[in-house]
């Protein structure tokens, strides 16, 4: 199983190298690293290249997590039938790490919010409404994508513990604590990658989201 975990992480990391926003930007002859917030995630892609590009980036960042988890399932379903859900989880986490720290971008990628959403959809869809609802509500009220992302992703780890204790995440009891730790890691990682946003939120200088291209107020460094 240790080897299975490592291989699943590796598969996920390779899938995570597909940064849809960066690739779409290159197609449009735009380097997102040098435009807007300088981030290659969904928010900066949406602001810089428009709604279509933002949606494609969001979908791409979610689907690569699905792909990683599917490949892990394909490889290990016969050998580790009882542990397959755990190995799928490792593959999903690997995809998030690949998105956040891609080799060919000197380990400076996105912030993993969309990919974390993909992991939640694939692994525990019943937790999606609460986390997504928190995100949408906070962004709608405050226009701070970073705040919605931080609180939304924090809710993921909390929900996993609650749902796990009620037997709703479909993994053997012996692996529940490992699942809790993994989701705590994913949530903490996303929050740490928002450290600059947190600083601006605390001193009141965080940028607010807007779809109007070219305005700094929507230069959220997210996803």
N, CA and C atoms as a LAMMPS dump frame, in Angstrom:
ITEM: TIMESTEP
0
ITEM: NUMBER OF ATOMS
669
ITEM: BOX BOUNDS ff ff ff
-5.0000000000000000e+02 5.0000000000000000e+02
-5.0000000000000000e+02 5.0000000000000000e+02
-5.0000000000000000e+02 5.0000000000000000e+02
ITEM: ATOMS id mol type element x y z
1 1 1 N 0.812 -1.23 0
2 1 2 C 0 0 0
3 1 3 C 0.836 1.267 0
4 2 1 N 2.021 1.205 0.612
5 2 2 C 2.883 2.389 0.592
6 2 3 C 3.257 2.729 -0.843
7 3 1 N 3.629 1.702 -1.602
8 3 2 C 3.963 1.915 -3.01
9 3 3 C 2.75 2.42 -3.782
10 4 1 N 1.579 1.883 -3.461
11 4 2 C 0.359 2.334 -4.111
12 4 3 C 0.103 3.811 -3.857
13 5 1 N 0.33 4.249 -2.635
14 5 2 C 0.162 5.672 -2.302
15 5 3 C 1.126 6.527 -3.114
16 6 1 N 2.384 6.105 -3.181
17 6 2 C 3.408 6.872 -3.888
18 6 3 C 3.092 6.95 -5.381
19 7 1 N 2.712 5.81 -5.954
20 7 2 C 2.391 5.794 -7.389
21 7 3 C 1.181 6.672 -7.677
22 8 1 N 0.175 6.595 -6.821
23 8 2 C -1.024 7.417 -7.013
24 8 3 C -0.689 8.906 -6.934
25 9 1 N 0.134 9.271 -5.962
26 9 2 C 0.586 10.668 -5.87
27 9 3 C 1.312 11.087 -7.138
28 10 1 N 2.182 10.199 -7.626
29 10 2 C 2.938 10.5 -8.837
30 10 3 C 2.052 10.673 -10.052
31 11 1 N 1.068 9.79 -10.191
32 11 2 C 0.114 9.901 -11.296
33 11 3 C -0.611 11.239 -11.23
34 12 1 N -1.061 11.569 -10.024
35 12 2 C -1.767 12.837 -9.837
36 12 3 C -0.881 14.024 -10.155
37 13 1 N 0.356 13.973 -9.694
38 13 2 C 1.273 15.098 -9.921
39 13 3 C 1.483 15.324 -11.416
40 14 1 N 1.619 14.246 -12.169
41 14 2 C 1.786 14.378 -13.614
42 14 3 C 0.548 14.99 -14.261
43 15 1 N -0.629 14.553 -13.834
44 15 2 C -1.876 15.128 -14.37
45 15 3 C -1.999 16.603 -14.009
46 16 1 N -1.526 16.943 -12.811
47 16 2 C -1.615 18.324 -12.349
48 16 3 C -0.761 19.293 -13.131
49 17 1 N 0.207 18.766 -13.899
50 17 2 C 1.073 19.632 -14.7
51 17 3 C 0.316 20.341 -15.821
52 18 1 N -0.87 19.831 -16.136
53 18 2 C -1.686 20.44 -17.184
54 18 3 C -2.389 21.663 -16.607
55 19 1 N -1.785 22.824 -16.798
56 19 2 C -2.356 24.077 -16.283
57 19 3 C -3.193 24.708 -17.394
58 20 1 N -4.48 24.474 -17.358
59 20 2 C -5.349 24.873 -18.455
60 20 3 C -5.34 26.377 -18.712
61 21 1 N -5.286 27.184 -17.655
62 21 2 C -5.256 28.632 -17.848
63 21 3 C -4.004 29.081 -18.562
64 22 1 N -2.872 28.552 -18.14
65 22 2 C -1.59 28.899 -18.756
66 22 3 C -1.566 28.48 -20.224
67 23 1 N -2.061 27.263 -20.503
68 23 2 C -2.07 26.748 -21.87
69 23 3 C -3.015 27.56 -22.748
70 24 1 N -4.196 27.89 -22.216
71 24 2 C -5.142 28.708 -22.981
72 24 3 C -4.541 30.089 -23.253
73 25 1 N -3.877 30.644 -22.264
74 25 2 C -3.243 31.941 -22.446
75 25 3 C -2.191 31.913 -23.537
76 26 1 N -1.392 30.861 -23.554
77 26 2 C -0.368 30.723 -24.593
78 26 3 C -0.998 30.654 -25.971
79 27 1 N -2.142 29.953 -26.06
80 27 2 C -2.869 29.859 -27.33
81 27 3 C -3.307 31.244 -27.804
82 28 1 N -3.66 32.107 -26.842
83 28 2 C -4.088 33.466 -27.167
84 28 3 C -2.919 34.451 -27.157
85 29 1 N -1.699 33.893 -27.06
86 29 2 C -0.481 34.713 -27.022
87 29 3 C -0.449 35.662 -25.82
88 30 1 N -0.956 35.162 -24.696
89 30 2 C -0.951 35.92 -23.446
90 30 3 C -0.283 35.074 -22.372
91 31 1 N 0.731 35.624 -21.738
92 31 2 C 1.384 34.923 -20.635
93 31 3 C 0.758 35.412 -19.331
94 32 1 N -0.072 34.584 -18.733
95 32 2 C -0.791 34.988 -17.521
96 32 3 C 0.145 35.32 -16.369
97 33 1 N 1.367 34.81 -16.422
98 33 2 C 2.333 35.108 -15.365
99 33 3 C 2.764 36.567 -15.395
100 34 1 N 2.516 37.225 -16.526
101 34 2 C 2.938 38.609 -16.693
102 34 3 C 1.747 39.547 -16.879
103 35 1 N 0.543 39.02 -16.609
104 35 2 C -0.678 39.799 -16.836
105 35 3 C -1.573 39.761 -15.605
106 36 1 N -2.231 40.864 -15.316
107 36 2 C -3.148 40.905 -14.181
108 36 3 C -2.425 40.606 -12.883
109 37 1 N -2.911 39.59 -12.179
110 37 2 C -2.333 39.234 -10.889
111 37 3 C -1.059 38.415 -11.027
112 38 1 N -0.798 37.913 -12.24
113 38 2 C 0.373 37.08 -12.446
114 38 3 C 0.133 35.626 -12.102
115 39 1 N -1.116 35.291 -11.759
116 39 2 C -1.465 33.925 -11.393
117 39 3 C -2.055 33.201 -12.595
118 40 1 N -1.856 31.867 -12.658
119 40 2 C -2.324 31.099 -13.814
120 40 3 C -3.637 30.377 -13.541
121 41 1 N -4.311 30.736 -12.47
122 41 2 C -5.552 30.066 -12.098
123 41 3 C -6.786 30.675 -12.725
124 42 1 N -7.919 30.206 -12.267
125 42 2 C -9.203 30.567 -12.868
126 42 3 C -9.515 32.055 -12.781
127 43 1 N -9.292 32.673 -11.63
128 43 2 C -9.693 34.071 -11.443
129 43 3 C -8.952 35.014 -12.377
130 44 1 N -7.639 34.876 -12.455
131 44 2 C -6.863 35.755 -13.327
132 44 3 C -7.141 35.459 -14.796
133 45 1 N -7.387 34.195 -15.128
134 45 2 C -7.741 33.843 -16.505
135 45 3 C -9.07 34.467 -16.882
136 46 1 N -10.034 34.388 -15.986
137 46 2 C -11.352 34.975 -16.212
138 46 3 C -11.244 36.478 -16.426
139 47 1 N -10.503 37.131 -15.568
140 47 2 C -10.374 38.581 -15.651
141 47 3 C -9.619 39.022 -16.896
142 48 1 N -8.581 38.273 -17.245
143 48 2 C -7.694 38.677 -18.332
144 48 3 C -8.217 38.278 -19.701
145 49 1 N -8.755 37.066 -19.813
146 49 2 C -9.114 36.525 -21.118
147 49 3 C -10.613 36.353 -21.333
148 50 1 N -11.414 36.624 -20.299
149 50 2 C -12.852 36.573 -20.469
150 50 3 C -13.52 35.357 -19.87
151 51 1 N -14.849 35.366 -19.933
152 51 2 C -15.658 34.338 -19.284
153 51 3 C -15.407 32.959 -19.876
154 52 1 N -15.339 32.857 -21.19
155 52 2 C -15.108 31.564 -21.832
156 52 3 C -13.799 30.955 -21.349
157 53 1 N -12.746 31.746 -21.337
158 53 2 C -11.443 31.255 -20.886
159 53 3 C -11.492 30.848 -19.416
160 54 1 N -12.202 31.638 -18.614
161 54 2 C -12.316 31.328 -17.196
162 54 3 C -13.036 30.016 -16.953
163 55 1 N -14.121 29.8 -17.696
164 55 2 C -14.888 28.557 -17.548
165 55 3 C -14.062 27.36 -17.995
166 56 1 N -13.368 27.489 -19.129
167 56 2 C -12.537 26.389 -19.626
168 56 3 C -11.408 26.071 -18.65
169 57 1 N -10.847 27.094 -18.052
170 57 2 C -9.79 26.879 -17.063
171 57 3 C -10.331 26.163 -15.839
172 58 1 N -11.476 26.61 -15.359
173 58 2 C -12.113 25.977 -14.207
174 58 3 C -12.393 24.502 -14.482
175 59 1 N -12.992 24.229 -15.631
176 59 2 C -13.327 22.853 -15.994
177 59 3 C -12.06 22.01 -16.141
178 60 1 N -11.044 22.578 -16.792
179 60 2 C -9.795 21.854 -16.979
180 60 3 C -9.119 21.513 -15.665
181 61 1 N -9.122 22.455 -14.735
182 61 2 C -8.477 22.232 -13.433
183 61 3 C -9.237 21.224 -12.58
184 62 1 N -10.525 21.092 -12.829
185 62 2 C -11.319 20.074 -12.136
186 62 3 C -11.132 18.704 -12.788
187 63 1 N -11.17 18.675 -14.12
188 63 2 C -11.107 17.404 -14.836
189 63 3 C -9.772 16.69 -14.662
190 64 1 N -8.69 17.439 -14.494
191 64 2 C -7.402 16.748 -14.341
192 64 3 C -7.351 15.977 -13.012
193 65 1 N -8.099 16.436 -12.029
194 65 2 C -8.202 15.69 -10.772
195 65 3 C -9.005 14.416 -11.005
196 66 1 N -10.111 14.545 -11.756
197 66 2 C -10.906 13.367 -12.098
198 66 3 C -10.055 12.339 -12.829
199 67 1 N -9.26 12.82 -13.793
200 67 2 C -8.419 11.925 -14.589
201 67 3 C -7.422 11.183 -13.703
202 68 1 N -6.77 11.911 -12.808
203 68 2 C -5.787 11.3 -11.912
204 68 3 C -6.437 10.213 -11.058
205 69 1 N -7.605 10.509 -10.521
206 69 2 C -8.297 9.55 -9.66
207 69 3 C -8.785 8.338 -10.459
208 70 1 N -9.21 8.587 -11.683
209 70 2 C -9.65 7.482 -12.541
210 70 3 C -8.48 6.561 -12.877
211 71 1 N -7.324 7.133 -13.191
212 71 2 C -6.157 6.324 -13.522
213 71 3 C -5.721 5.481 -12.334
214 72 1 N -5.776 6.068 -11.144
215 72 2 C -5.434 5.319 -9.936
216 72 3 C -6.409 4.159 -9.748
217 73 1 N -7.683 4.429 -9.942
218 73 2 C -8.703 3.377 -9.835
219 73 3 C -8.445 2.275 -10.857
220 74 1 N -8.111 2.662 -12.077
221 74 2 C -7.874 1.715 -13.153
222 74 3 C -6.702 0.783 -12.829
223 75 1 N -5.666 1.346 -12.248
224 75 2 C -4.452 0.583 -11.956
225 75 3 C -4.605 -0.306 -10.73
226 76 1 N -5.258 0.205 -9.694
227 76 2 C -5.24 -0.484 -8.393
228 76 3 C -6.551 -1.148 -7.978
229 77 1 N -7.598 -1.018 -8.777
230 77 2 C -8.899 -1.532 -8.331
231 77 3 C -8.873 -3.033 -8.065
232 78 1 N -8.07 -3.766 -8.817
233 78 2 C -8.004 -5.202 -8.626
234 78 3 C -7.109 -5.611 -7.475
235 79 1 N -6.015 -4.892 -7.297
236 79 2 C -5.033 -5.25 -6.272
237 79 3 C -5.436 -4.779 -4.88
238 80 1 N -6.036 -3.58 -4.81
239 80 2 C -6.413 -3.023 -3.508
240 80 3 C -7.89 -2.617 -3.512
241 81 1 N -8.803 -3.572 -3.636
242 81 2 C -10.232 -3.219 -3.73
243 81 3 C -10.78 -2.514 -2.489
244 82 1 N -10.265 -2.844 -1.31
245 82 2 C -10.751 -2.221 -0.088
246 82 3 C -10.169 -0.824 0.124
247 83 1 N -8.973 -0.622 -0.418
248 83 2 C -8.266 0.641 -0.191
249 83 3 C -8.322 1.586 -1.387
250 84 1 N -9.073 1.201 -2.423
251 84 2 C -9.039 1.963 -3.667
252 84 3 C -9.471 3.417 -3.488
253 85 1 N -10.434 3.658 -2.61
254 85 2 C -10.884 5.044 -2.389
255 85 3 C -9.759 5.89 -1.807
256 86 1 N -8.976 5.313 -0.931
257 86 2 C -7.856 6.033 -0.347
258 86 3 C -6.809 6.349 -1.406
259 87 1 N -6.536 5.391 -2.285
260 87 2 C -5.549 5.605 -3.344
261 87 3 C -6.047 6.649 -4.346
262 88 1 N -7.33 6.655 -4.612
263 88 2 C -7.904 7.698 -5.468
264 88 3 C -7.688 9.077 -4.831
265 89 1 N -7.854 9.124 -3.523
266 89 2 C -7.659 10.38 -2.807
267 89 3 C -6.216 10.865 -2.949
268 90 1 N -5.273 9.958 -2.831
269 90 2 C -3.868 10.322 -3.002
270 90 3 C -3.603 10.851 -4.412
271 91 1 N -4.225 10.241 -5.399
272 91 2 C -4.062 10.708 -6.776
273 91 3 C -4.614 12.12 -6.937
274 92 1 N -5.769 12.372 -6.318
275 92 2 C -6.355 13.711 -6.379
276 92 3 C -5.475 14.752 -5.721
277 93 1 N -4.899 14.395 -4.585
278 93 2 C -3.996 15.316 -3.89
279 93 3 C -2.748 15.56 -4.742
280 94 1 N -2.263 14.508 -5.398
281 94 2 C -1.119 14.673 -6.286
282 94 3 C -1.402 15.668 -7.401
283 95 1 N -2.624 15.636 -7.934
284 95 2 C -3.006 16.575 -8.994
285 95 3 C -3.005 18.015 -8.478
286 96 1 N -3.454 18.197 -7.244
287 96 2 C -3.428 19.535 -6.643
288 96 3 C -1.987 20.016 -6.479
289 97 1 N -1.115 19.126 -6.028
290 97 2 C 0.301 19.484 -5.858
291 97 3 C 0.94 19.807 -7.204
292 98 1 N 0.575 19.043 -8.237
293 98 2 C 1.099 19.32 -9.567
294 98 3 C 0.633 20.669 -10.088
295 99 1 N -0.596 21.029 -9.76
296 99 2 C -1.146 22.334 -10.155
297 99 3 C -0.45 23.469 -9.407
298 100 1 N -0.239 23.272 -8.118
299 100 2 C 0.364 24.322 -7.299
300 100 3 C 1.863 24.478 -7.547
301 101 1 N 2.533 23.355 -7.826
302 101 2 C 3.992 23.358 -7.949
303 101 3 C 4.452 22.635 -9.213
304 102 1 N 4.106 23.166 -10.395
305 102 2 C 4.491 22.507 -11.652
306 102 3 C 5.996 22.655 -11.924
307 103 1 N 6.612 21.571 -12.362
308 103 2 C 8.057 21.559 -12.602
309 103 3 C 8.465 22.604 -13.63
310 104 1 N 7.74 22.643 -14.759
311 104 2 C 8.163 23.499 -15.865
312 104 3 C 7.905 24.991 -15.616
313 105 1 N 7.299 25.325 -14.492
314 105 2 C 7.101 26.726 -14.124
315 105 3 C 7.868 27.056 -12.845
316 106 1 N 8.937 26.292 -12.616
317 106 2 C 9.794 26.478 -11.445
318 106 3 C 8.996 26.378 -10.146
319 107 1 N 8.021 25.458 -10.156
320 107 2 C 7.208 25.139 -8.976
321 107 3 C 6.342 26.312 -8.504
322 108 1 N 6.012 27.225 -9.443
323 108 2 C 5.136 28.347 -9.115
324 108 3 C 3.897 28.287 -9.999
325 109 1 N 2.859 27.621 -9.518
326 109 2 C 1.642 27.47 -10.298
327 109 3 C 0.484 28.239 -9.705
328 110 1 N -0.672 27.579 -9.62
329 110 2 C -1.854 28.222 -9.068
330 110 3 C -1.958 27.994 -7.576
331 111 1 N -3.16 28.202 -7.054
332 111 2 C -3.374 28.032 -5.609
333 111 3 C -4.29 26.861 -5.289
334 112 1 N -4.709 26.16 -6.332
335 112 2 C -5.382 24.889 -6.128
336 112 3 C -6.831 24.915 -5.694
337 113 1 N -7.502 26.044 -5.771
338 113 2 C -8.89 26.101 -5.305
339 113 3 C -9.814 25.298 -6.224
340 114 1 N -9.701 25.509 -7.529
341 114 2 C -10.546 24.761 -8.47
342 114 3 C -10.235 23.27 -8.399
343 115 1 N -8.956 22.931 -8.311
344 115 2 C -8.571 21.518 -8.235
345 115 3 C -9.035 20.886 -6.928
346 116 1 N -8.999 21.643 -5.847
347 116 2 C -9.526 21.142 -4.577
348 116 3 C -11.026 20.906 -4.693
349 117 1 N -11.691 21.803 -5.417
350 117 2 C -13.114 21.602 -5.68
351 117 3 C -13.353 20.322 -6.466
352 118 1 N -12.478 20.052 -7.436
353 118 2 C -12.592 18.822 -8.212
354 118 3 C -12.422 17.59 -7.335
355 119 1 N -11.471 17.662 -6.409
356 119 2 C -11.253 16.554 -5.481
357 119 3 C -12.49 16.317 -4.618
358 120 1 N -13.09 17.393 -4.156
359 120 2 C -14.279 17.274 -3.308
360 120 3 C -15.447 16.685 -4.088
361 121 1 N -15.623 17.135 -5.33
362 121 2 C -16.709 16.612 -6.169
363 121 3 C -16.547 15.11 -6.397
364 122 1 N -15.316 14.698 -6.694
365 122 2 C -15.058 13.296 -7.019
366 122 3 C -15.074 12.396 -5.79
367 123 1 N -14.553 12.885 -4.683
368 123 2 C -14.399 12.03 -3.501
369 123 3 C -15.599 12.065 -2.575
370 124 1 N -16.186 13.242 -2.4
371 124 2 C -17.292 13.365 -1.451
372 124 3 C -18.271 14.445 -1.913
373 125 1 N -19.049 14.143 -2.951
374 125 2 C -19.941 15.16 -3.53
375 125 3 C -20.963 15.741 -2.563
376 126 1 N -21.315 14.986 -1.508
377 126 2 C -22.322 15.526 -0.585
378 126 3 C -21.788 16.707 0.225
379 127 1 N -20.453 16.902 0.199
380 127 2 C -19.867 18.034 0.912
381 127 3 C -19.801 19.291 0.044
382 128 1 N -20.068 19.138 -1.245
383 128 2 C -19.927 20.26 -2.179
384 128 3 C -20.89 21.419 -1.888
385 129 1 N -22.186 21.163 -1.663
386 129 2 C -23.115 22.286 -1.48
387 129 3 C -22.712 23.262 -0.379
388 130 1 N -22.239 22.759 0.761
389 130 2 C -21.875 23.653 1.864
390 130 3 C -20.652 24.493 1.5
391 131 1 N -19.579 23.841 1.019
392 131 2 C -18.362 24.577 0.697
393 131 3 C -18.58 25.552 -0.455
394 132 1 N -19.293 25.103 -1.486
395 132 2 C -19.577 25.976 -2.628
396 132 3 C -20.496 27.114 -2.205
397 133 1 N -21.478 26.796 -1.38
398 133 2 C -22.392 27.833 -0.901
399 133 3 C -21.675 28.907 -0.109
400 134 1 N -20.739 28.497 0.753
401 134 2 C -19.944 29.454 1.534
402 134 3 C -19.134 30.341 0.604
403 135 1 N -18.501 29.731 -0.385
404 135 2 C -17.691 30.485 -1.349
405 135 3 C -18.533 31.529 -2.084
406 136 1 N -19.646 31.076 -2.657
407 136 2 C -20.496 31.977 -3.441
408 136 3 C -21.048 33.102 -2.577
409 137 1 N -21.506 32.781 -1.379
410 137 2 C -22.087 33.785 -0.494
411 137 3 C -21.059 34.859 -0.123
412 138 1 N -19.87 34.429 0.264
413 138 2 C -18.848 35.388 0.683
414 138 3 C -18.384 36.26 -0.48
415 139 1 N -18.231 35.667 -1.666
416 139 2 C -17.806 36.464 -2.832
417 139 3 C -18.91 37.445 -3.223
418 140 1 N -20.163 36.992 -3.172
419 140 2 C -21.285 37.86 -3.532
420 140 3 C -21.409 39.049 -2.579
421 141 1 N -21.195 38.796 -1.298
422 141 2 C -21.363 39.845 -0.289
423 141 3 C -20.155 40.773 -0.219
424 142 1 N -18.941 40.199 -0.275
425 142 2 C -17.723 41.004 -0.065
426 142 3 C -16.962 41.337 -1.337
427 143 1 N -17.181 40.542 -2.394
428 143 2 C -16.429 40.635 -3.653
429 143 3 C -14.96 40.263 -3.467
430 144 1 N -14.651 39.581 -2.388
431 144 2 C -13.299 39.08 -2.165
432 144 3 C -13.26 37.585 -2.505
433 145 1 N -12.711 37.249 -3.665
434 145 2 C -12.593 35.845 -4.045
435 145 3 C -11.681 35.111 -3.072
436 146 1 N -10.639 35.787 -2.627
437 146 2 C -9.691 35.164 -1.701
438 146 3 C -10.374 34.753 -0.401
439 147 1 N -11.24 35.612 0.125
440 147 2 C -11.933 35.301 1.37
441 147 3 C -12.86 34.104 1.189
442 148 1 N -13.609 34.103 0.082
443 148 2 C -14.482 32.977 -0.199
444 148 3 C -13.702 31.685 -0.351
445 149 1 N -12.534 31.781 -0.997
446 149 2 C -11.699 30.601 -1.202
447 149 3 C -11.155 30.07 0.116
448 150 1 N -10.665 30.959 0.95
449 150 2 C -10.05 30.56 2.222
450 150 3 C -11.07 29.904 3.152
451 151 1 N -12.213 30.561 3.33
452 151 2 C -13.227 30.009 4.237
453 151 3 C -13.863 28.755 3.634
454 152 1 N -14.083 28.78 2.33
455 152 2 C -14.673 27.624 1.664
456 152 3 C -13.8 26.388 1.787
457 153 1 N -12.489 26.563 1.579
458 153 2 C -11.587 25.412 1.643
459 153 3 C -11.391 24.951 3.089
460 154 1 N -11.464 25.859 4.038
461 154 2 C -11.376 25.47 5.449
462 154 3 C -12.569 24.611 5.836
463 155 1 N -13.726 24.912 5.25
464 155 2 C -14.926 24.14 5.561
465 155 3 C -14.834 22.703 5.065
466 156 1 N -13.992 22.496 4.051
467 156 2 C -13.832 21.146 3.501
468 156 3 C -13.287 20.196 4.559
469 157 1 N -12.203 20.597 5.228
470 157 2 C -11.587 19.746 6.248
471 157 3 C -12.556 19.467 7.398
472 158 1 N -13.296 20.483 7.789
473 158 2 C -14.256 20.319 8.886
474 158 3 C -15.361 19.343 8.498
475 159 1 N -15.859 19.492 7.273
476 159 2 C -16.919 18.592 6.81
477 159 3 C -16.459 17.145 6.742
478 160 1 N -15.203 16.927 6.33
479 160 2 C -14.708 15.558 6.218
480 160 3 C -14.763 14.828 7.563
481 161 1 N -14.407 15.538 8.616
482 161 2 C -14.443 14.931 9.949
483 161 3 C -15.878 14.609 10.356
484 162 1 N -16.761 15.558 10.13
485 162 2 C -18.17 15.348 10.502
486 162 3 C -18.781 14.199 9.703
487 163 1 N -18.593 14.23 8.389
488 163 2 C -19.17 13.191 7.532
489 163 3 C -18.532 11.836 7.798
490 164 1 N -17.227 11.851 8.058
491 164 2 C -16.532 10.603 8.346
492 164 3 C -17.041 9.944 9.611
493 165 1 N -17.306 10.737 10.62
494 165 2 C -17.802 10.196 11.883
495 165 3 C -19.206 9.615 11.756
496 166 1 N -19.919 10.076 10.734
497 166 2 C -21.257 9.528 10.478
498 166 3 C -21.223 8.43 9.405
499 167 1 N -20.021 8.033 9.01
500 167 2 C -19.874 6.953 8.034
501 167 3 C -20.317 7.304 6.636
502 168 1 N -20.147 8.56 6.233
503 168 2 C -20.667 9.022 4.946
504 168 3 C -19.611 9.259 3.874
505 169 1 N -18.361 8.851 4.133
506 169 2 C -17.343 9.068 3.095
507 169 3 C -16.819 7.756 2.505
508 170 1 N -17.411 6.645 2.884
509 170 2 C -17.185 5.364 2.22
510 170 3 C -15.718 4.928 2.163
511 171 1 N -15.037 4.982 3.289
512 171 2 C -13.707 4.386 3.411
513 171 3 C -13.695 3.539 4.689
514 172 1 N -12.879 2.492 4.712
515 172 2 C -12.799 1.666 5.928
516 172 3 C -12.412 2.515 7.138
517 173 1 N -12.954 2.182 8.288
518 173 2 C -12.704 2.957 9.508
519 173 3 C -11.219 3.119 9.814
520 174 1 N -10.429 2.114 9.476
521 174 2 C -8.995 2.17 9.782
522 174 3 C -8.269 3.276 9.018
523 175 1 N -8.893 3.786 7.947
524 175 2 C -8.262 4.832 7.145
525 175 3 C -8.891 6.211 7.355
526 176 1 N -9.88 6.28 8.231
527 176 2 C -10.567 7.555 8.433
528 176 3 C -9.618 8.662 8.889
529 177 1 N -8.767 8.375 9.873
530 177 2 C -7.857 9.391 10.373
531 177 3 C -6.906 9.863 9.282
532 178 1 N -6.489 8.948 8.427
533 178 2 C -5.614 9.321 7.313
534 178 3 C -6.335 10.26 6.352
535 179 1 N -7.591 9.977 6.1
536 179 2 C -8.401 10.851 5.239
537 179 3 C -8.524 12.242 5.862
538 180 1 N -8.78 12.294 7.175
539 180 2 C -8.893 13.584 7.861
540 180 3 C -7.593 14.38 7.724
541 181 1 N -6.473 13.699 7.925
542 181 2 C -5.168 14.367 7.847
543 181 3 C -4.907 14.879 6.428
544 182 1 N -5.252 14.085 5.433
545 182 2 C -5.037 14.487 4.042
546 182 3 C -5.844 15.739 3.715
547 183 1 N -7.11 15.762 4.126
548 183 2 C -7.933 16.929 3.81
549 183 3 C -7.511 18.147 4.634
550 184 1 N -7.02 17.913 5.833
551 184 2 C -6.481 19.024 6.622
552 184 3 C -5.266 19.613 5.909
553 185 1 N -4.426 18.736 5.377
554 185 2 C -3.247 19.188 4.624
555 185 3 C -3.652 20.002 3.403
556 186 1 N -4.623 19.496 2.639
557 186 2 C -5.081 20.192 1.428
558 186 3 C -5.625 21.575 1.778
559 187 1 N -6.414 21.647 2.84
560 187 2 C -6.999 22.93 3.25
561 187 3 C -5.924 23.904 3.726
562 188 1 N -5.008 23.421 4.548
563 188 2 C -3.941 24.281 5.067
564 188 3 C -3.046 24.77 3.931
565 189 1 N -2.744 23.877 2.985
566 189 2 C -1.911 24.269 1.843
567 189 3 C -2.555 25.412 1.069
568 190 1 N -3.847 25.287 0.778
569 190 2 C -4.543 26.335 0.032
570 190 3 C -4.536 27.656 0.795
571 191 1 N -4.716 27.578 2.1
572 191 2 C -4.716 28.8 2.917
573 191 3 C -3.337 29.428 2.956
574 192 1 N -2.303 28.604 3.108
575 192 2 C -0.924 29.117 3.128
576 192 3 C -0.586 29.801 1.807
577 193 1 N -1.033 29.233 0.696
578 193 2 C -0.758 29.827 -0.611
579 193 3 C -1.499 31.156 -0.805
580 194 1 N -2.445 31.43 0.075
581 194 2 C -3.15 32.719 0.045
582 194 3 C -2.575 33.705 1.074
583 195 1 N -1.356 33.468 1.528
584 195 2 C -0.806 34.296 2.607
585 195 3 C -0.765 35.774 2.252
586 196 1 N -0.433 36.079 0.993
587 196 2 C -0.397 37.489 0.59
588 196 3 C -1.797 38.098 0.626
589 197 1 N -2.789 37.323 0.19
590 197 2 C -4.178 37.79 0.222
591 197 3 C -4.646 38.027 1.648
592 198 1 N -4.242 37.125 2.54
593 198 2 C -4.63 37.259 3.947
594 198 3 C -4.073 38.547 4.525
595 199 1 N -2.811 38.849 4.186
596 199 2 C -2.205 40.085 4.662
597 199 3 C -2.963 41.302 4.174
598 200 1 N -3.365 41.285 2.895
599 200 2 C -4.109 42.43 2.346
600 200 3 C -5.512 42.519 2.936
601 201 1 N -6.128 41.352 3.205
602 201 2 C -7.444 41.378 3.837
603 201 3 C -7.37 41.996 5.223
604 202 1 N -6.311 41.684 5.936
605 202 2 C -6.164 42.19 7.303
606 202 3 C -5.899 43.691 7.35
607 203 1 N -5.18 44.208 6.335
608 203 2 C -4.903 45.649 6.356
609 203 3 C -5.82 46.449 5.439
610 204 1 N -6.833 45.762 4.876
611 204 2 C -7.853 46.456 4.091
612 204 3 C -7.448 46.857 2.697
613 205 1 N -6.431 46.214 2.14
614 205 2 C -5.969 46.591 0.8
615 205 3 C -6.189 45.488 -0.23
616 206 1 N -6.944 44.442 0.134
617 206 2 C -7.191 43.359 -0.815
618 206 3 C -8.031 43.867 -1.979
619 207 1 N -7.733 43.352 -3.16
620 207 2 C -8.448 43.756 -4.365
621 207 3 C -9.794 43.042 -4.443
622 208 1 N -10.787 43.742 -4.954
623 208 2 C -12.118 43.163 -5.099
624 208 3 C -12.313 42.643 -6.514
625 209 1 N -13.133 41.611 -6.62
626 209 2 C -13.343 40.958 -7.901
627 209 3 C -14.26 41.76 -8.809
628 210 1 N -13.881 41.785 -10.079
629 210 2 C -14.702 42.416 -11.104
630 210 3 C -14.397 41.739 -12.423
631 211 1 N -15.369 41.682 -13.31
632 211 2 C -15.145 41.096 -14.624
633 211 3 C -14.618 42.101 -15.632
634 212 1 N -14.496 43.35 -15.218
635 212 2 C -14.027 44.378 -16.133
636 212 3 C -12.53 44.255 -16.327
637 213 1 N -12.143 43.886 -17.5
638 213 2 C -10.729 43.656 -17.801
639 213 3 C -9.919 44.92 -17.673
640 214 1 N -8.707 44.768 -17.168
641 214 2 C -7.781 45.885 -17.11
642 214 3 C -7.833 46.677 -15.84
643 215 1 N -8.782 46.391 -14.943
644 215 2 C -8.865 47.141 -13.697
645 215 3 C -8.21 46.357 -12.577
646 216 1 N -7.395 47.033 -11.819
647 216 2 C -6.624 46.358 -10.78
648 216 3 C -7.49 45.845 -9.626
649 217 1 N -8.68 46.382 -9.518
650 217 2 C -9.498 45.978 -8.385
651 217 3 C -9.903 44.525 -8.45
652 218 1 N -9.806 43.932 -9.662
653 218 2 C -10.199 42.535 -9.775
654 218 3 C -8.995 41.622 -9.898
655 219 1 N -7.85 42.115 -9.56
656 219 2 C -6.63 41.323 -9.711
657 219 3 C -6.431 40.384 -8.547
658 220 1 N -7.385 39.561 -8.315
659 220 2 C -7.317 38.586 -7.224
660 220 3 C -6.301 37.511 -7.589
661 221 1 N -5.44 37.183 -6.69
662 221 2 C -4.462 36.124 -6.942
663 221 3 C -4.991 34.819 -6.385
664 222 1 N -5.781 34.128 -7.206
665 222 2 C -6.45 32.936 -6.715
666 222 3 C -6.327 31.754 -7.652
667 223 1 N -6.778 30.611 -7.121
668 223 2 C -6.879 29.338 -7.84
669 223 3 C -5.536 28.854 -8.314
